[in-house]
Amino acid sequence: MVKRIDVTEKALEVIKTLKEKHGDLMFYQAGGCCEGTQPQCFEKGGFYLRTNDVMIGLVDEFEFWLDRDLFEYWKFSHFTLDVTDGFGPGGFSLETPLGKTFKIEYRLFTEDELKDLEPVKRME
Protein backbone atom coordinates (compact mmCIF):
# COMPACT_ATOMS: atom_id res chain seq x y z
CA MET A 1 0.00 0.00 0.00
CA VAL A 2 1.18 3.49 -0.85
CA LYS A 3 1.03 5.96 2.03
CA ARG A 4 -0.75 9.27 1.45
CA ILE A 5 1.36 11.17 3.98
CA ASP A 6 4.96 11.16 5.19
CA VAL A 7 6.80 13.33 7.70
CA THR A 8 10.29 14.82 7.76
CA GLU A 9 12.77 14.20 10.56
CA LYS A 10 12.67 17.91 11.40
CA ALA A 11 8.89 17.76 11.87
CA LEU A 12 9.21 14.56 13.95
CA GLU A 13 11.50 16.42 16.37
CA VAL A 14 8.83 19.10 16.92
CA ILE A 15 6.11 16.45 17.25
CA LYS A 16 8.20 14.69 19.93
CA THR A 17 8.43 17.95 21.90
CA LEU A 18 4.68 18.57 21.56
CA LYS A 19 3.87 15.00 22.57
CA GLU A 20 5.99 15.31 25.74
CA LYS A 21 4.17 18.52 26.69
CA HIS A 22 0.59 17.79 25.52
CA GLY A 23 0.23 14.00 25.25
CA ASP A 24 -1.71 12.54 22.33
CA LEU A 25 -2.02 14.82 19.32
CA MET A 26 -4.05 15.19 16.15
CA PHE A 27 -3.46 17.10 12.92
CA TYR A 28 -6.05 18.93 10.85
CA GLN A 29 -5.70 20.78 7.59
CA ALA A 30 -8.58 23.09 6.75
CA GLY A 31 -9.65 24.40 3.40
CA GLY A 32 -9.34 28.05 4.35
CA CYS A 33 -10.36 30.59 7.00
CA CYS A 34 -7.96 31.68 9.77
CA GLU A 35 -5.05 29.36 9.02
CA GLY A 36 -5.57 29.10 5.26
CA THR A 37 -4.67 25.59 4.21
CA GLN A 38 -1.84 25.30 6.72
CA PRO A 39 -1.77 22.07 8.77
CA GLN A 40 -2.52 22.54 12.44
CA CYS A 41 -1.63 20.41 15.45
CA PHE A 42 -3.98 20.06 18.43
CA GLU A 43 -4.24 17.94 21.52
CA LYS A 44 -6.22 14.84 20.51
CA GLY A 45 -9.89 15.82 20.57
CA GLY A 46 -8.99 19.53 20.64
CA PHE A 47 -10.54 20.11 17.24
CA TYR A 48 -14.06 19.03 16.30
CA LEU A 49 -14.18 17.17 13.02
CA ARG A 50 -17.05 17.61 10.61
CA THR A 51 -19.03 14.85 8.96
CA ASN A 52 -17.08 13.47 5.98
CA ASP A 53 -13.73 15.01 6.98
CA VAL A 54 -11.03 12.58 5.86
CA MET A 55 -8.15 10.94 7.72
CA ILE A 56 -5.40 10.34 5.16
CA GLY A 57 -3.01 8.55 7.49
CA LEU A 58 -0.86 8.74 10.58
CA VAL A 59 1.95 11.15 11.33
CA ASP A 60 4.14 9.40 13.85
CA GLU A 61 1.24 7.71 15.65
CA PHE A 62 -1.25 10.56 15.31
CA GLU A 63 -4.17 10.97 12.91
CA PHE A 64 -3.86 13.53 10.11
CA TRP A 65 -7.28 14.82 9.01
CA LEU A 66 -8.26 16.95 6.03
CA ASP A 67 -11.27 19.13 5.48
CA ARG A 68 -13.64 17.11 3.27
CA ASP A 69 -13.59 19.69 0.46
CA LEU A 70 -9.82 20.04 0.58
CA PHE A 71 -9.47 16.26 0.28
CA GLU A 72 -11.53 16.27 -2.92
CA TYR A 73 -9.14 18.81 -4.38
CA TRP A 74 -5.92 17.09 -3.21
CA LYS A 75 -6.91 13.38 -3.27
CA PHE A 76 -4.45 12.62 -6.07
CA SER A 77 -1.53 14.12 -4.12
CA HIS A 78 1.01 12.80 -1.66
CA PHE A 79 1.56 14.99 1.42
CA THR A 80 4.81 15.46 3.30
CA LEU A 81 4.53 17.21 6.66
CA ASP A 82 7.48 19.48 7.37
CA VAL A 83 8.18 22.37 9.73
CA THR A 84 9.79 25.76 9.31
CA ASP A 85 10.83 28.58 11.60
CA GLY A 86 8.35 31.41 12.05
CA PHE A 87 4.69 31.95 12.72
CA GLY A 88 1.85 30.95 10.43
CA PRO A 89 -1.27 33.02 9.94
CA GLY A 90 -3.30 32.80 13.11
CA GLY A 91 -1.48 30.80 15.72
CA PHE A 92 -3.96 28.16 16.90
CA SER A 93 -1.55 25.29 16.32
CA LEU A 94 0.49 23.87 19.23
CA GLU A 95 3.88 24.48 17.59
CA THR A 96 3.33 28.26 17.40
CA PRO A 97 4.77 29.03 20.88
CA LEU A 98 7.94 27.18 19.80
CA GLY A 99 8.40 29.67 16.95
CA LYS A 100 7.65 26.94 14.41
CA THR A 101 5.04 26.39 11.73
CA PHE A 102 4.02 23.09 10.17
CA LYS A 103 3.77 23.09 6.40
CA ILE A 104 2.90 20.59 3.68
CA GLU A 105 4.79 19.78 0.53
CA TYR A 106 2.72 18.14 -2.20
CA ARG A 107 3.42 15.98 -5.21
CA LEU A 108 1.08 14.14 -7.51
CA PHE A 109 0.91 10.36 -7.21
CA THR A 110 2.22 8.38 -10.14
CA GLU A 111 -0.22 6.21 -12.09
CA ASP A 112 1.23 3.11 -10.41
CA GLU A 113 0.87 4.64 -6.93
CA LEU A 114 -2.77 5.53 -7.60
CA LYS A 115 -3.53 1.82 -8.11
CA ASP A 116 -2.32 0.91 -4.61
CA LEU A 117 -3.24 3.81 -2.28
CA GLU A 118 -4.01 3.29 1.38
CA PRO A 119 -7.73 3.70 1.99
CA VAL A 120 -8.94 6.81 3.81
CA LYS A 121 -11.22 7.01 6.82
CA ARG A 122 -14.18 9.42 6.79
CA MET A 123 -15.64 11.01 9.89
CA GLU A 124 -19.17 9.75 10.39
N, C-alpha and C positions, 0 to 999 in steps of 0.2 A: 504494500500500500504506500502511496505517495502522500507524505505529510503536506498539509496546507500552510503550516506555519513553522518557522524555525526561530531561534533566538541567538544573538551574538554573545560571546563570552563577556563583553563589557556590560551588556544588559543583565546577564546572569549575576554579575557582581552586585549590581544595584538591587536586583530582586532578592538576593540573599540578605542584604542589609534591611530591606523592607520586611522580609519574612521574620527576621529576628526581632524587629520592633513591633510589628502588627499581627503576626501569626499568619493564618491562611489568607491568601489574596485572590483577587479575580481581576481580569482585564476586560475592558469594554471599549470598543471603537464606534463612536457615533457617526452619523451621516451629516453633521453640521451643528449649528448652535454655538454655544460658548467655547468649546474646545475645537471647533472645526471637525476635521476627521482625524485628529490626533488620538492615539491610543491612550487610555487612562487606566491607572491602577488603583484599586480600592481594596479595603478589607473585604473578605468574602462576605457577600450579602449586603455590602455597603452601597450597592447600586441596584435599583429595581429594574429587572429585565421586562421587556414588553413581549406580548404574544408574538411568536414567529421570529424573534431575534435568534441568531444562529451562532452556535459554538463551533468554531472551525478547528479546534484542537487545544492542546495543552502547551503552556509555556512553563518550563520547569515542571511542576506538578499542578499548575493552576490553569483554570479554564480561561480561554480567550474568546470573548463574545463579540459579535458584530451586529450593528443595527440591521434589521431585516432588509431595508432598502439598499443600504450600502453593500450588503452581501450580494444582492442581485447584480449590482454594478461590477463588483470585483470577484465574482465566483470563479472566474477563469484565471485567477492570479494567485501566485505564491506570495506569502507574507514573510518578511524577516523582521522581527522586533529588535530594535537597536536603541541606544540611548546617546544623547548628546548633552553637552554642557549648556546651561541657560534655562530660561523659563518659557514655557509654552503659553499660548493665549488662555488665560483663565486662572489656572492654578488649583484645580480640584483634585488632581492626581497626587498620590502619596509621595512620589519622587520629587515634587516641586520644592519642599523645604531643603532637600539635599543639593539644590542648584542644578538639577538634572531634568531632562525631558525625554520621555520615550518617543520614539518615532518608528515608522514602518517604511521599509523598502519593498517595492513590488517588482515582480517579473511575471510575465505570462507563462503558464504551463505549456510544455511541449505537447504535441498531439499524443505521444506515447504516455506521458504523465496523466493526461486527461482520462485515459482509459482505466487508470488504476488509483484514483483519488480516494483518500479516506472519506468515509461518509461524515456528514455534519449532523449535529443535534439541534433541533429547533425547540425553543421555549414553548411550552404548551399553556 
